[in-house]
């Protein structure tokens, strides 16, 4: 595993753990499932997006919208998965805890992505 992918994985898992703790403090123990699941979804989507974009050989930027758009579509897919899962099983995947898990993980990963692209 490349160093940048390892960094994404570590930041993703760390963010997921942090968000799980916050969700448990705010919404109680049942919120852990949604926060953990969507933290891991965000981490997986980020790693997959980075891998697919790296295969193009082009740096994602506003000048290369095709590659940049691929990353956006991966993250949007995560949001769609979140919406569908919450709509199907609102009891297991509480909306606020699940959204917190996804956003609380994807935002640090996006920050890391900008740091890695420099």
JOGI-V789175 format. One record per backbone hydrogen bond with DSSP energy under -1.0 kcal/mol. NH is the residue of the N-H (numbers start at 1). CO is the residue of the C=O. E is the energy in kcal/mol with one decimal. If there is no record, write none. Layout:
nh->NH co->CO e->E
nh->NH co->CO e->E
This chain:
nh->6 co->2 e->-2.4
nh->7 co->3 e->-2.2
nh->8 co->4 e->-2.1
nh->9 co->5 e->-2.5
nh->10 co->6 e->-2.6
nh->11 co->7 e->-2.7
nh->12 co->8 e->-2.7
nh->13 co->9 e->-2.8
nh->14 co->10 e->-2.5
nh->15 co->11 e->-2.7
nh->16 co->12 e->-2.4
nh->17 co->13 e->-2.4
nh->18 co->14 e->-2.2
nh->19 co->15 e->-2.8
nh->20 co->16 e->-2.4
nh->21 co->17 e->-1.9
nh->22 co->18 e->-2.2
nh->23 co->19 e->-2.9
nh->24 co->20 e->-2.4
nh->25 co->21 e->-2.0
nh->26 co->22 e->-2.1
nh->27 co->23 e->-3.1
nh->28 co->24 e->-1.2
nh->31 co->28 e->-1.5
nh->32 co->29 e->-1.8
nh->35 co->31 e->-2.2
nh->36 co->32 e->-2.9
nh->37 co->33 e->-2.6
nh->38 co->34 e->-2.3
nh->39 co->35 e->-1.6
nh->40 co->36 e->-2.2
nh->41 co->37 e->-2.1
nh->42 co->38 e->-2.0
nh->43 co->39 e->-2.0
nh->44 co->40 e->-2.8
nh->45 co->41 e->-2.8
nh->46 co->42 e->-2.1
nh->47 co->43 e->-2.3
nh->48 co->44 e->-2.6
nh->49 co->45 e->-2.7
nh->50 co->46 e->-2.5
nh->51 co->47 e->-2.0
nh->52 co->48 e->-2.6
nh->53 co->49 e->-2.7
nh->54 co->50 e->-2.0
nh->55 co->51 e->-1.3
nh->68 co->64 e->-2.2
nh->69 co->65 e->-3.0
nh->70 co->66 e->-1.3
nh->71 co->67 e->-1.5
nh->72 co->68 e->-1.8
nh->73 co->69 e->-2.5
nh->74 co->70 e->-2.0
nh->75 co->71 e->-2.0
nh->76 co->72 e->-2.4
nh->77 co->73 e->-2.1
nh->78 co->74 e->-1.5
nh->79 co->75 e->-1.5
nh->80 co->76 e->-2.3
nh->81 co->77 e->-2.6
nh->82 co->78 e->-2.2
nh->83 co->79 e->-2.4
nh->84 co->80 e->-2.6
nh->85 co->81 e->-2.6
nh->86 co->82 e->-2.5
nh->87 co->83 e->-2.1
nh->88 co->84 e->-2.1
nh->89 co->85 e->-2.4
nh->93 co->89 e->-2.3
nh->98 co->94 e->-2.8
nh->99 co->95 e->-2.5
nh->100 co->96 e->-2.3
nh->101 co->97 e->-2.2
nh->102 co->98 e->-2.2
nh->103 co->99 e->-2.9
nh->104 co->100 e->-2.6
nh->106 co->102 e->-3.0
nh->107 co->103 e->-2.0
nh->109 co->105 e->-1.6
nh->110 co->106 e->-2.4
nh->111 co->107 e->-2.1
nh->112 co->108 e->-2.6
nh->113 co->109 e->-2.2
nh->114 co->110 e->-1.8
nh->115 co->111 e->-1.7
nh->116 co->112 e->-2.6
nh->117 co->113 e->-1.6
